[in-house]
Amino acid sequence: MTVVLFEDEITLLKKTCKHGAYEYSNPSENFRTCTTSHFKGAAWQERYGVYIVRQRDTQEVLYIGKSGTIDSQGRFKGQDIPKRLKNVKEGNVSPDKWFQDLLQEKGPLVIEYILLSTSRSPAFVEATLLQAYLNEYHRLPYRNKSL
């Protein structure tokens, strides 16, 4: 079995999908506001896919997540990436607290995202990225609890 490296998976996705990134580095800034500001006026109607939270200076992957599910008609439903990022974490932690705590622990953050078409399931792509990370590093990213 050939082991595909995590960064190679990301590079392949970026070759065929729209993608972007933004930074969260000011602890006094509200994370929800930062996210809303980044996506404000974006021309993309469909904003479903996967996102990767990295430590800016080292590029360490801290979290891999997804947004959106595909219904039986092949359409996206559920939260898009901006809504998912601004939703509560780990049951009841506000995203502002979750990202501010992570910022204090790890320093400035970069939130990357890859937008998918309905021909690619966000759940499958997220699982593929997590598996590639696990294959390479023999553990999950810092804030991912399970695969």
C-alpha positions in Angstrom: 0.0 0.0 0.0 1.3 3.4 -1.0 1.2 6.0 1.8 0.2 9.4 0.6 1.7 12.3 2.6 -0.7 14.8 4.2 0.8 17.9 2.4 0.6 15.9 -0.9 -3.1 15.4 -0.4 -3.6 19.1 0.3 -1.7 20.0 -2.8 -3.7 17.7 -5.0 -7.0 19.1 -3.7 -5.8 22.7 -4.2 -5.0 21.9 -7.9 -8.6 21.1 -8.6 -10.6 23.0 -6.0 -11.1 26.7 -5.0 -9.3 27.4 -1.8 -8.2 30.2 0.5 -6.8 31.1 3.9 -6.9 33.8 6.5 -5.1 34.5 9.7 -6.3 34.8 13.3 -3.5 36.4 15.3 -5.1 39.1 17.5 -6.3 37.7 20.8 -8.5 40.8 21.4 -10.3 40.2 18.1 -13.5 38.2 18.1 -12.9 35.0 16.0 -16.5 35.1 14.6 -15.9 38.7 13.5 -12.6 37.8 11.9 -14.2 34.9 10.0 -17.2 36.9 8.9 -14.9 39.7 7.7 -12.9 37.2 5.6 -15.8 35.7 3.9 -17.8 38.9 3.4 -18.4 39.6 -0.2 -16.9 36.2 -1.4 -18.2 35.4 -4.8 -18.6 31.7 -4.1 -22.2 30.5 -3.6 -21.2 27.0 -2.5 -18.8 27.2 0.5 -18.8 23.6 1.6 -15.7 21.5 2.1 -12.8 21.0 4.5 -10.7 23.3 6.6 -7.3 23.0 8.3 -6.2 25.1 11.3 -2.4 25.6 11.4 0.0 27.2 13.7 1.2 30.1 11.5 5.0 30.1 12.2 5.6 26.3 12.1 2.7 25.3 9.8 1.9 22.5 12.3 -1.6 21.2 11.6 -3.7 21.6 14.7 -7.2 20.6 13.5 -8.8 19.2 10.4 -12.6 19.7 10.0 -15.4 19.6 7.5 -18.5 21.5 6.7 -21.6 20.3 4.9 -23.1 16.9 4.1 -24.6 15.7 0.9 -28.2 14.7 0.8 -29.8 11.8 -1.1 -30.4 14.2 -4.0 -26.7 15.0 -4.3 -27.1 18.5 -2.8 -25.2 20.1 0.0 -27.0 20.6 3.2 -26.0 21.8 6.7 -23.4 24.4 7.6 -21.0 25.9 5.1 -17.4 26.6 6.1 -18.0 30.1 7.7 -21.0 28.8 9.7 -19.2 25.7 10.8 -16.1 27.7 12.0 -18.4 30.1 13.9 -20.4 27.2 15.5 -19.9 25.9 19.1 -17.0 23.4 19.6 -16.8 20.2 21.6 -20.4 20.4 22.7 -20.7 23.8 24.3 -17.5 25.9 23.9 -18.0 29.1 21.9 -15.8 29.4 18.8 -14.4 32.6 20.2 -13.1 30.9 23.3 -12.0 27.7 21.4 -9.9 29.8 18.9 -8.6 32.3 21.6 -7.4 29.4 23.8 -5.7 27.8 20.8 -4.2 31.1 19.9 -2.8 31.5 23.4 -1.4 27.9 23.4 0.1 27.9 19.9 0.4 31.4 18.7 -0.9 33.0 15.5 -3.2 30.7 13.5 -3.9 30.2 9.8 -7.3 28.8 8.8 -7.1 27.2 5.3 -10.1 26.0 3.5 -10.8 24.0 0.4 -14.2 24.2 -1.3 -15.6 21.0 -2.8 -18.1 20.3 -5.4 -20.9 17.8 -4.7 -18.9 15.2 -6.6 -16.6 15.0 -3.4 -18.1 14.3 0.0 -16.7 16.6 2.7 -16.8 13.7 5.1 -14.8 11.5 2.8 -12.2 14.2 2.1 -11.9 15.0 5.8 -11.4 11.3 6.6 -8.8 11.0 3.8 -6.9 14.0 5.2 -7.0 12.6 8.7 -5.9 9.2 7.5 -3.0 10.7 5.6 -2.0 12.7 8.7 -2.2 9.6 10.8 -0.2 7.6 8.3 2.6 10.2 8.3 2.7 11.3 12.0 1.2 8.2 13.7 -1.2 10.4 15.6 -4.1 12.8 14.9 -3.7 16.6 14.8 -3.4 18.3 18.2 -7.1 19.2 18.5 -8.7 16.3 16.6 -10.2 13.9 19.1 -10.9 10.9 16.9 -11.0 9.7 13.3 
